[in-house]
Amino acid sequence: MEIVPIGTTHVTLPAFGDHFEWNKVTSCIHNILSGQRWIEHYGEIVIKNLNDDSCHCKVNFIKAKYWSTNSREIEGTVFDKSGKAVHRLFGKWHESIYYGGPSSSTCVWRANPMPKDYEQYYGFTQFALELNEIDSSLKTLLPPTDTRFRPDQRFLEEGNVEEAEVQKQRVEQLQRDRRRVLEENNVEHQPRFFRKSADDSWVSNGTYLELRKDLGFSKLDHPVLW
Protein backbone atom coordinates (compact mmCIF):
# COMPACT_ATOMS: atom_id res chain seq x y z
CA MET A 1 0.00 0.00 0.00
CA GLU A 2 1.40 3.37 -1.04
CA ILE A 3 0.81 6.56 0.94
CA VAL A 4 1.39 9.73 -1.09
CA PRO A 5 1.33 12.90 1.07
CA ILE A 6 -0.08 16.11 -0.41
CA GLY A 7 1.20 19.56 0.44
CA THR A 8 4.32 20.71 2.23
CA THR A 9 5.65 20.99 5.78
CA HIS A 10 6.72 24.34 7.22
CA VAL A 11 8.95 25.15 10.19
CA THR A 12 9.63 28.75 11.22
CA LEU A 13 12.45 29.84 13.54
CA PRO A 14 11.60 33.47 14.40
CA ALA A 15 14.77 34.00 16.44
CA PHE A 16 16.86 33.33 13.33
CA GLY A 17 14.45 34.67 10.73
CA ASP A 18 14.24 31.27 9.01
CA HIS A 19 11.22 29.68 7.34
CA PHE A 20 11.95 26.16 6.11
CA GLU A 21 9.69 24.30 3.72
CA TRP A 22 9.86 20.74 2.41
CA ASN A 23 7.70 18.12 0.76
CA LYS A 24 7.27 14.53 1.89
CA VAL A 25 8.20 11.35 0.05
CA THR A 26 6.03 8.35 -0.74
CA SER A 27 5.67 5.70 1.98
CA CYS A 28 4.93 2.08 1.12
CA ILE A 29 3.82 -0.72 3.44
CA HIS A 30 4.82 -4.11 2.06
CA ASN A 31 3.11 -7.44 2.82
CA ILE A 32 0.23 -5.64 4.49
CA LEU A 33 -2.05 -8.68 4.34
CA SER A 34 0.43 -11.49 4.83
CA GLY A 35 4.02 -12.27 5.69
CA GLN A 36 6.46 -9.98 7.46
CA ARG A 37 5.27 -6.40 7.08
CA TRP A 38 7.84 -3.69 6.49
CA ILE A 39 7.79 -0.06 5.43
CA GLU A 40 9.97 1.99 3.14
CA HIS A 41 10.08 5.58 1.96
CA TYR A 42 11.15 6.65 -1.52
CA GLY A 43 11.27 9.80 -3.60
CA GLU A 44 12.95 13.17 -3.34
CA ILE A 45 12.64 15.82 -0.64
CA VAL A 46 13.57 19.40 -1.48
CA ILE A 47 14.31 21.58 1.56
CA LYS A 48 14.30 25.35 1.12
CA ASN A 49 14.60 28.37 3.37
CA LEU A 50 11.94 30.73 2.05
CA ASN A 51 13.64 33.69 3.74
CA ASP A 52 17.16 32.92 2.54
CA ASP A 53 18.07 31.56 -0.89
CA SER A 54 21.78 31.08 -0.11
CA CYS A 55 21.37 27.30 -0.22
CA HIS A 56 18.90 24.46 -0.55
CA CYS A 57 19.05 20.70 -0.08
CA LYS A 58 17.79 17.72 -2.07
CA VAL A 59 17.52 14.35 -0.35
CA ASN A 60 16.76 11.19 -2.31
CA PHE A 61 15.17 8.28 -0.46
CA ILE A 62 16.28 5.30 -2.53
CA LYS A 63 13.69 2.67 -3.38
CA ALA A 64 14.73 -0.80 -2.31
CA LYS A 65 15.39 -3.51 -4.86
CA TYR A 66 14.22 -7.01 -4.09
CA TRP A 67 17.61 -8.53 -4.85
CA SER A 68 19.58 -5.97 -2.86
CA THR A 69 20.31 -5.77 0.87
CA ASN A 70 20.90 -2.01 0.69
CA SER A 71 17.50 -0.78 1.81
CA ARG A 72 16.41 2.41 3.62
CA GLU A 73 19.31 4.37 2.17
CA ILE A 74 19.30 8.11 1.50
CA GLU A 75 21.59 10.33 -0.54
CA GLY A 76 21.48 14.10 -0.35
CA THR A 77 23.20 17.18 -1.67
CA VAL A 78 23.33 20.74 -0.35
CA PHE A 79 23.59 23.34 -3.13
CA ASP A 80 24.67 26.95 -2.84
CA LYS A 81 22.90 29.87 -4.50
CA SER A 82 24.62 29.24 -7.84
CA GLY A 83 23.64 25.56 -7.87
CA LYS A 84 27.06 24.23 -6.92
CA ALA A 85 27.14 21.17 -4.64
CA VAL A 86 28.80 22.13 -1.35
CA HIS A 87 27.91 19.21 0.95
CA ARG A 88 27.01 15.55 0.52
CA LEU A 89 24.70 13.57 2.78
CA PHE A 90 24.32 9.80 3.05
CA GLY A 91 23.15 7.12 5.43
CA LYS A 92 20.02 5.20 6.37
CA TRP A 93 16.87 7.02 7.45
CA HIS A 94 16.20 4.56 10.31
CA GLU A 95 19.77 4.53 11.70
CA SER A 96 22.01 7.56 11.07
CA ILE A 97 22.77 10.36 8.60
CA TYR A 98 26.26 11.67 7.75
CA TYR A 99 27.72 14.51 5.71
CA GLY A 100 31.04 14.38 3.94
CA GLY A 101 32.55 11.42 2.11
CA PRO A 102 32.89 7.71 2.97
CA SER A 103 36.49 8.20 4.14
CA SER A 104 35.86 11.39 6.12
CA SER A 105 32.35 12.02 7.40
CA THR A 106 30.50 13.52 10.37
CA CYS A 107 27.33 12.11 11.89
CA VAL A 108 24.61 14.78 11.98
CA TRP A 109 21.76 12.58 13.21
CA ARG A 110 21.44 9.19 14.88
CA ALA A 111 18.31 7.32 15.89
CA ASN A 112 17.77 6.77 19.60
CA PRO A 113 17.92 3.18 20.92
CA MET A 114 14.63 1.31 20.68
CA PRO A 115 12.70 0.94 23.96
CA LYS A 116 12.36 -2.32 25.85
CA ASP A 117 10.03 -4.90 24.25
CA TYR A 118 9.43 -2.60 21.28
CA GLU A 119 8.64 -5.59 19.03
CA GLN A 120 5.59 -6.31 21.20
CA TYR A 121 4.40 -2.72 20.80
CA TYR A 122 4.25 -2.37 17.01
CA GLY A 123 7.90 -1.36 16.73
CA PHE A 124 7.18 2.07 18.25
CA THR A 125 10.15 4.28 19.05
CA GLN A 126 10.34 6.06 22.41
CA PHE A 127 9.05 9.20 20.70
CA ALA A 128 6.08 7.34 19.20
CA LEU A 129 5.26 5.75 22.56
CA GLU A 130 5.03 9.18 24.18
CA LEU A 131 2.88 10.82 21.48
CA ASN A 132 -0.32 9.49 23.01
CA GLU A 133 0.66 10.32 26.60
CA ILE A 134 -1.74 12.53 28.53
CA ASP A 135 -1.69 13.51 32.21
CA SER A 136 -4.29 15.04 34.51
CA SER A 137 -2.78 18.54 34.36
CA LEU A 138 -2.97 18.57 30.55
CA LYS A 139 -6.30 16.82 30.14
CA THR A 140 -8.43 19.81 31.13
CA LEU A 141 -6.64 22.07 28.64
CA LEU A 142 -7.29 19.95 25.54
CA PRO A 143 -10.28 20.09 23.18
CA PRO A 144 -12.40 16.95 22.86
CA THR A 145 -11.20 16.71 19.24
CA ASP A 146 -7.70 15.76 20.44
CA THR A 147 -7.04 12.21 19.22
CA ARG A 148 -5.36 11.29 22.49
CA PHE A 149 -8.92 10.81 23.75
CA ARG A 150 -9.67 8.10 21.17
CA PRO A 151 -10.59 4.98 23.17
CA ASP A 152 -9.63 2.52 20.41
CA GLN A 153 -6.19 4.06 20.17
CA ARG A 154 -5.76 3.86 23.94
CA PHE A 155 -6.88 0.23 24.18
CA LEU A 156 -4.55 -0.75 21.33
CA GLU A 157 -1.64 0.96 23.04
CA GLU A 158 -2.42 -0.95 26.24
CA GLY A 159 -2.48 -4.25 24.38
CA ASN A 160 -6.25 -4.83 24.60
CA VAL A 161 -6.71 -5.65 20.92
CA GLU A 162 -10.27 -7.03 21.18
CA GLU A 163 -11.70 -3.96 22.92
CA ALA A 164 -9.69 -1.72 20.59
CA GLU A 165 -11.45 -3.31 17.61
CA VAL A 166 -14.87 -2.84 19.22
CA GLN A 167 -14.19 0.83 19.89
CA LYS A 168 -12.71 1.32 16.42
CA GLN A 169 -15.91 0.06 14.81
CA ARG A 170 -17.97 2.37 17.02
CA VAL A 171 -15.83 5.44 16.28
CA GLU A 172 -15.88 4.76 12.54
CA GLN A 173 -19.67 4.38 12.58
CA LEU A 174 -19.93 7.78 14.26
CA GLN A 175 -17.78 9.19 11.46
CA ARG A 176 -20.03 7.67 8.80
CA ASP A 177 -23.13 9.03 10.55
CA ARG A 178 -21.71 12.57 10.67
CA ARG A 179 -20.66 12.38 7.03
CA ARG A 180 -24.13 11.21 5.98
CA VAL A 181 -25.81 14.09 7.83
CA LEU A 182 -23.51 16.61 6.13
CA GLU A 183 -24.19 15.12 2.70
CA GLU A 184 -27.95 15.04 3.24
CA ASN A 185 -27.90 18.72 4.17
CA ASN A 186 -25.41 19.66 1.43
CA VAL A 187 -22.98 21.00 4.04
CA GLU A 188 -19.21 20.88 3.68
CA HIS A 189 -17.17 20.09 6.78
CA GLN A 190 -15.14 23.06 8.01
CA PRO A 191 -12.04 22.38 10.14
CA ARG A 192 -12.17 24.28 13.41
CA PHE A 193 -8.50 25.02 14.03
CA PHE A 194 -6.91 24.92 10.57
CA ARG A 195 -7.32 26.39 7.12
CA LYS A 196 -6.06 25.29 3.74
CA SER A 197 -3.60 27.66 2.06
CA ALA A 198 -3.10 28.27 -1.65
CA ASP A 199 -0.37 25.61 -1.90
CA ASP A 200 -2.59 22.93 -0.28
CA SER A 201 -0.78 23.20 3.06
CA TRP A 202 -2.84 23.15 6.24
CA VAL A 203 -1.97 26.00 8.61
CA SER A 204 -3.31 27.13 11.96
CA ASN A 205 -6.08 29.70 11.84
CA GLY A 206 -4.80 31.18 15.11
CA THR A 207 -7.75 30.19 17.30
CA TYR A 208 -6.41 27.11 19.11
CA LEU A 209 -4.11 28.75 21.67
CA GLU A 210 -6.60 31.53 22.35
CA LEU A 211 -9.39 29.06 23.04
CA ARG A 212 -7.09 27.02 25.25
CA LYS A 213 -6.97 29.91 27.71
CA ASP A 214 -9.52 29.90 30.54
CA LEU A 215 -10.84 26.46 29.52
CA GLY A 216 -12.30 27.94 26.35
CA PHE A 217 -12.79 24.57 24.66
CA SER A 218 -15.46 23.60 27.18
CA LYS A 219 -17.60 26.48 25.94
CA LEU A 220 -17.74 25.20 22.37
CA ASP A 221 -20.28 22.87 20.83
CA HIS A 222 -18.53 19.72 19.62
CA PRO A 223 -19.98 16.66 17.90
CA VAL A 224 -19.62 13.30 19.61
CA LEU A 225 -16.37 11.97 18.16
CA TRP A 226 -15.36 9.13 20.45
BELCORCOR-V869639 format. One record per residue. N is the residue number from 1. RES is the residue in one letter. SS is DSSP state (H for helix, E for strand, L for the rest). PSI is psi as a letter, one per 40 degrees, with the letter a starting at -180 (999 if undefined). Layout:
n:N res:RES ss:SS psi:PSI
n:N res:RES ss:SS psi:PSI
This chain:
n:1 res:M ss:L psi:h
n:2 res:E ss:E psi:h
n:3 res:I ss:E psi:h
n:4 res:V ss:L psi:h
n:5 res:P ss:L psi:i
n:6 res:I ss:L psi:i
n:7 res:G ss:L psi:a
n:8 res:T ss:E psi:i
n:9 res:T ss:E psi:i
n:10 res:H ss:E psi:h
n:11 res:V ss:E psi:h
n:12 res:T ss:E psi:h
n:13 res:L ss:E psi:g
n:14 res:P ss:L psi:d
n:15 res:A ss:L psi:d
n:16 res:F ss:L psi:e
n:17 res:G ss:L psi:f
n:18 res:D ss:E psi:i
n:19 res:H ss:E psi:g
n:20 res:F ss:E psi:i
n:21 res:E ss:E psi:h
n:22 res:W ss:E psi:i
n:23 res:N ss:E psi:i
n:24 res:K ss:L psi:i
n:25 res:V ss:L psi:i
n:26 res:T ss:E psi:h
n:27 res:S ss:E psi:i
n:28 res:C ss:E psi:h
n:29 res:I ss:E psi:h
n:30 res:H ss:E psi:i
n:31 res:N ss:L psi:f
n:32 res:I ss:L psi:d
n:33 res:L ss:L psi:e
n:34 res:S ss:L psi:i
n:35 res:G ss:L psi:a
n:36 res:Q ss:L psi:h
n:37 res:R ss:L psi:i
n:38 res:W ss:E psi:i
n:39 res:I ss:E psi:i
n:40 res:E ss:E psi:i
n:41 res:H ss:E psi:i
n:42 res:Y ss:E psi:i
n:43 res:G ss:E psi:a
n:44 res:E ss:E psi:h
n:45 res:I ss:E psi:h
n:46 res:V ss:E psi:h
n:47 res:I ss:E psi:h
n:48 res:K ss:E psi:i
n:49 res:N ss:E psi:h
n:50 res:L ss:L psi:e
n:51 res:N ss:L psi:e
n:52 res:D ss:L psi:h
n:53 res:D ss:L psi:f
n:54 res:S ss:L psi:d
n:55 res:C ss:E psi:i
n:56 res:H ss:E psi:i
n:57 res:C ss:E psi:h
n:58 res:K ss:E psi:h
n:59 res:V ss:E psi:h
n:60 res:N ss:E psi:h
n:61 res:F ss:E psi:h
n:62 res:I ss:L psi:h
n:63 res:K ss:L psi:h
n:64 res:A ss:L psi:i
n:65 res:K ss:L psi:h
n:66 res:Y ss:L psi:d
n:67 res:W ss:L psi:e
n:68 res:S ss:L psi:i
n:69 res:T ss:L psi:e
n:70 res:N ss:L psi:g
n:71 res:S ss:L psi:i
n:72 res:R ss:L psi:f
n:73 res:E ss:E psi:i
n:74 res:I ss:E psi:i
n:75 res:E ss:E psi:h
n:76 res:G ss:E psi:i
n:77 res:T ss:E psi:h
n:78 res:V ss:E psi:h
n:79 res:F ss:E psi:i
n:80 res:D ss:E psi:a
n:81 res:K ss:L psi:d
n:82 res:S ss:L psi:e
n:83 res:G ss:L psi:e
n:84 res:K ss:L psi:h
n:85 res:A ss:E psi:h
n:86 res:V ss:E psi:e
n:87 res:H ss:E psi:i
n:88 res:R ss:E psi:i
n:89 res:L ss:E psi:i
n:90 res:F ss:E psi:i
n:91 res:G ss:E psi:a
n:92 res:K ss:E psi:h
n:93 res:W ss:L psi:e
n:94 res:H ss:L psi:e
n:95 res:E ss:L psi:c
n:96 res:S ss:E psi:i
n:97 res:I ss:E psi:h
n:98 res:Y ss:E psi:i
n:99 res:Y ss:E psi:i
n:100 res:G ss:E psi:a
n:101 res:G ss:L psi:i
n:102 res:P ss:L psi:d
n:103 res:S ss:L psi:d
n:104 res:S ss:L psi:h
n:105 res:S ss:E psi:i
n:106 res:T ss:E psi:h
n:107 res:C ss:E psi:h
n:108 res:V ss:E psi:e
n:109 res:W ss:E psi:h
n:110 res:R ss:E psi:h
n:111 res:A ss:L psi:i
n:112 res:N ss:L psi:i
n:113 res:P ss:L psi:i
n:114 res:M ss:L psi:i
n:115 res:P ss:L psi:i
n:116 res:K ss:L psi:h
n:117 res:D ss:L psi:f
n:118 res:Y ss:H psi:d
n:119 res:E ss:H psi:d
n:120 res:Q ss:H psi:e
n:121 res:Y ss:H psi:f
n:122 res:Y ss:L psi:f
n:123 res:G ss:L psi:f
n:124 res:F ss:L psi:h
n:125 res:T ss:L psi:i
n:126 res:Q ss:H psi:d
n:127 res:F ss:H psi:d
n:128 res:A ss:H psi:d
n:129 res:L ss:H psi:d
n:130 res:E ss:H psi:e
n:131 res:L ss:H psi:d
n:132 res:N ss:L psi:e
n:133 res:E ss:L psi:i
n:134 res:I ss:L psi:h
n:135 res:D ss:L psi:i
n:136 res:S ss:H psi:d
n:137 res:S ss:H psi:d
n:138 res:L ss:H psi:d
n:139 res:K ss:H psi:d
n:140 res:T ss:L psi:e
n:141 res:L ss:L psi:e
n:142 res:L ss:L psi:i
n:143 res:P ss:L psi:i
n:144 res:P ss:L psi:e
n:145 res:T ss:L psi:e
n:146 res:D ss:L psi:h
n:147 res:T ss:H psi:e
n:148 res:R ss:H psi:e
n:149 res:F ss:H psi:e
n:150 res:R ss:L psi:h
n:151 res:P ss:H psi:d
n:152 res:D ss:H psi:d
n:153 res:Q ss:H psi:d
n:154 res:R ss:H psi:d
n:155 res:F ss:H psi:d
n:156 res:L ss:H psi:d
n:157 res:E ss:H psi:d
n:158 res:E ss:L psi:e
n:159 res:G ss:L psi:e
n:160 res:N ss:L psi:g
n:161 res:V ss:H psi:d
n:162 res:E ss:H psi:d
n:163 res:E ss:H psi:d
n:164 res:A ss:H psi:d
n:165 res:E ss:H psi:d
n:166 res:V ss:H psi:d
n:167 res:Q ss:H psi:d
n:168 res:K ss:H psi:d
n:169 res:Q ss:H psi:d
n:170 res:R ss:H psi:d
n:171 res:V ss:H psi:d
n:172 res:E ss:H psi:d
n:173 res:Q ss:H psi:d
n:174 res:L ss:H psi:d
n:175 res:Q ss:H psi:d
n:176 res:R ss:H psi:d
n:177 res:D ss:H psi:d
n:178 res:R ss:H psi:d
n:179 res:R ss:H psi:d
n:180 res:R ss:H psi:d
n:181 res:V ss:H psi:d
n:182 res:L ss:H psi:d
n:183 res:E ss:H psi:d
n:184 res:E ss:H psi:d
n:185 res:N ss:L psi:e
n:186 res:N ss:L psi:f
n:187 res:V ss:L psi:h
n:188 res:E ss:L psi:h
n:189 res:H ss:L psi:h
n:190 res:Q ss:L psi:h
n:191 res:P ss:L psi:i
n:192 res:R ss:L psi:d
n:193 res:F ss:L psi:e
n:194 res:F ss:E psi:i
n:195 res:R ss:E psi:i
n:196 res:K ss:E psi:h
n:197 res:S ss:L psi:i
n:198 res:A ss:L psi:d
n:199 res:D ss:L psi:f
n:200 res:D ss:L psi:e
n:201 res:S ss:L psi:i
n:202 res:W ss:E psi:h
n:203 res:V ss:E psi:i
n:204 res:S ss:E psi:i
n:205 res:N ss:L psi:e
n:206 res:G ss:L psi:e
n:207 res:T ss:L psi:d
n:208 res:Y ss:H psi:d
n:209 res:L ss:H psi:d
n:210 res:E ss:H psi:d
n:211 res:L ss:H psi:d
n:212 res:R ss:H psi:d
n:213 res:K ss:H psi:i
n:214 res:D ss:H psi:f
n:215 res:L ss:H psi:f
n:216 res:G ss:H psi:d
n:217 res:F ss:H psi:d
n:218 res:S ss:H psi:e
n:219 res:K ss:H psi:e
n:220 res:L ss:L psi:i
n:221 res:D ss:L psi:h
n:222 res:H ss:L psi:i
n:223 res:P ss:L psi:i
n:224 res:V ss:L psi:h
n:225 res:L ss:L psi:d
n:226 res:W ss:L psi:999
